[in-house]
Amino acid sequence: MSRIVAQMELTLDGYMTGPNGEMDWFSLDPDVWQLRVSKYESIGTVLLGRRNYEGFAGFWPLMATNPAASPTDVTFSRWLDAVPKVVFSHTLQGAPWQNSRLAEGDLAGELAKLKQQNGKDVLIMSSASLIQQGQHLGLLDELWLNVHPVTLGEGRRLFTERMNLELLESRVFDSGQVFLHYAVRR
């Protein structure tokens, strides 16, 4: 059975954005990026909210042929183009990006179907509302968190409910960023 993995960037004090949605603190360390791209091999489906879908669809397909793109960016671009993507939106009428489709139901129903499909894991990629719904419904199995060496003091928190976690992996990078891989304990 597939696992449901949630991925997000966070500040040291647990915020994913500042109070006005700002992410000026975000900078992905190339070594963290390379680690994450290597982990995507275990992913069979990506779940995106509307905002991330629109942003990613307008950017990542172009990186595969961009001569200025890093090898890691090119690898990720090609992978993200190829992987099946399920988009949750109340306003989109379609999802024209290659291998994308709109969700056919609510998150719980969609995840129940996906967990049974292909044995590879399902990744909720940086879509806060989906991660929060997944947490509330008790559907998350693992977390991939990249913690940045900055505090904001206020902003939008990712986690609003208690979760007990088991650390599976941690890596500290020269930039001060820390990658944390947790299993959700039930």
Buried (B, 14 or more C-beta within 10 A) or exposed (E): EBBBBBBBBBBBEBBBBBEEEEBEBBEBBEBBBBBBBEBBEEBBBBBBBBEBBBEBBEEBBEBBEEEEBEEBBBBBBBBBBEBBBBBBBEEBEEBEBEBBEBBEEEBEEBBEEBBEEEEBBBBBBBBBBBBBBBBEEEBBBBBBBBBBEBEBEEBBBBBEEEEEBEEEEEEEBEBEBBBBBBBBEE
